[in-house]
Amino acid sequence: LSRADAPALVARLAAKSLLVVQFDGSTLATYRLLETTRDFALERLRASGDHEPSARRHALCMRALLRHAGDASAVTRSAWMAHYGAWLDDVRSALDWAFSDAGDARLAVALTADAMPLAYQLRLWREFFPRLQGAMALLPTVAELEPDTEVKLRHARAELVIHMHGAGPETRAMYQDALDAARDVTDAVAAAKARDGAFMGAFVVGDYPLALTLARRFKEDAQRLPHALSSVRADRMLAQ
């Protein structure tokens, strides 16, 4: 099946009511299967022998989507959620496959790291925490990960724990782990996020001298970050 053939085939499925077509108020269309149709299609897909390569392509597609999600602070939360929140079930499905025996450990770790902003925005801390723990357990076994993956996972672990159980020495140590992991990372955004987390870890337990030092460093880093909101965040940290 070529890329050029796909639109016409999707249109034929929609014309036969096998696909439900939804519009977001503009020209952008979303296509989905009703549950019974999806079960039937999945049965046919498995029988064809194409399920595993299709599941892999789906997981890669979800990872590409999440990589573009980036930092939710760049837009309003409602706009971010409207665009990315609808993909939650797809992300769950992709993670389930990646962690399965037939899946891909490297993709499972990377996809989990990229899914953490979605879990955070949807307040699904308890649901995604076991996935996060599973990804961190796989870290020593996988190679050729993006350098910022470990930083993302360690930072997300601290964020999820602080929302589930509150702040304390444990969360401060987790934020510090993320900062330690960022020392060898050249990605300025990942390093700044780790420093932001370390600031929070120090601030919530009352270590204000360290928090101030980290806030000042973050202010210096903000000049090299891609959007102006980083400077606003730095000023807020300093004001706190």
FENLINUR-V827875 format. One record per pair of residues at least 6 apart in sequence whose C-alpha atoms are under 7 Angstrom apart, sorted by the first residue. I is the first residue (numbers start at 1). GAP is how many residues later the second one is. D is the distance in Angstrom with one decimal. If there is no record, write none. Layout:
i->I gap->GAP d->D
i->I gap->GAP d->D
This chain:
i->13 gap->6 d->5.7
i->14 gap->6 d->6.4
i->14 gap->7 d->6.9
i->18 gap->15 d->6.8
i->18 gap->19 d->6.9
i->19 gap->12 d->6.1
i->19 gap->13 d->5.6
i->19 gap->14 d->5.2
i->20 gap->11 d->5.6
i->20 gap->12 d->5.3
i->20 gap->13 d->6.1
i->21 gap->8 d->6.5
i->21 gap->9 d->5.8
i->21 gap->10 d->4.7
i->21 gap->11 d->6.8
i->22 gap->7 d->5.6
i->22 gap->8 d->5.1
i->22 gap->9 d->6.4
i->23 gap->6 d->4.6
i->23 gap->7 d->6.2
i->45 gap->6 d->5.4
i->55 gap->42 d->6.9
i->58 gap->36 d->6.6
i->59 gap->35 d->4.6
i->62 gap->29 d->6.2
i->63 gap->48 d->5.5
i->63 gap->51 d->6.8
i->66 gap->48 d->5.7
i->66 gap->49 d->6.3
i->67 gap->47 d->6.1
i->72 gap->8 d->6.3
i->95 gap->13 d->6.2
i->97 gap->6 d->5.4
i->98 gap->6 d->5.0
i->98 gap->7 d->6.4
i->98 gap->9 d->6.3
i->98 gap->10 d->4.8
i->99 gap->6 d->6.4
i->99 gap->9 d->5.7
i->105 gap->33 d->6.9
i->105 gap->37 d->6.9
i->106 gap->36 d->5.6
i->108 gap->27 d->6.7
i->109 gap->26 d->4.7
i->110 gap->39 d->6.4
i->112 gap->19 d->7.0
i->112 gap->20 d->6.4
i->112 gap->23 d->6.6
i->113 gap->36 d->6.1
i->113 gap->39 d->5.7
i->113 gap->40 d->5.4
i->116 gap->40 d->6.5
i->119 gap->6 d->6.3
i->119 gap->9 d->6.5
i->125 gap->35 d->5.5
i->125 gap->39 d->7.0
i->129 gap->31 d->7.0
i->132 gap->21 d->7.0
i->147 gap->38 d->5.9
i->148 gap->37 d->6.4
i->148 gap->39 d->6.8
i->148 gap->42 d->6.0
i->150 gap->31 d->6.9
i->151 gap->27 d->5.2
i->151 gap->30 d->5.6
i->151 gap->31 d->5.8
i->151 gap->39 d->6.8
i->151 gap->43 d->7.0
i->154 gap->20 d->6.7
i->154 gap->23 d->6.6
i->154 gap->24 d->4.9
i->155 gap->20 d->6.0
i->155 gap->23 d->5.2
i->155 gap->39 d->6.4
i->155 gap->42 d->6.7
i->158 gap->13 d->5.4
i->158 gap->16 d->5.3
i->158 gap->17 d->5.7
i->161 gap->10 d->6.8
i->162 gap->9 d->6.3
i->167 gap->37 d->6.4
i->168 gap->37 d->6.2
i->171 gap->30 d->6.4
i->172 gap->29 d->4.2
i->172 gap->30 d->6.4
i->175 gap->22 d->5.4
i->175 gap->23 d->4.9
i->175 gap->26 d->6.0
i->176 gap->22 d->5.6
i->178 gap->16 d->5.6
i->179 gap->15 d->4.9
i->179 gap->16 d->5.9
i->179 gap->19 d->6.5
i->182 gap->9 d->5.2
i->182 gap->12 d->6.6
i->185 gap->6 d->6.7
i->188 gap->37 d->6.7
i->189 gap->36 d->6.3
i->192 gap->26 d->6.4
i->192 gap->29 d->6.7
i->195 gap->19 d->6.6
i->195 gap->23 d->6.7
i->196 gap->22 d->7.0
i->199 gap->12 d->4.9
i->199 gap->15 d->5.6
i->199 gap->16 d->6.5
i->202 gap->6 d->6.8
i->202 gap->8 d->6.5
i->202 gap->9 d->5.4
i->203 gap->8 d->5.5
i->212 gap->26 d->6.6
i->215 gap->19 d->6.4
i->215 gap->22 d->5.7
i->215 gap->23 d->5.7
i->218 gap->16 d->6.1
i->219 gap->12 d->6.6
i->219 gap->15 d->5.0
i->222 gap->8 d->5.3
i->222 gap->9 d->5.4
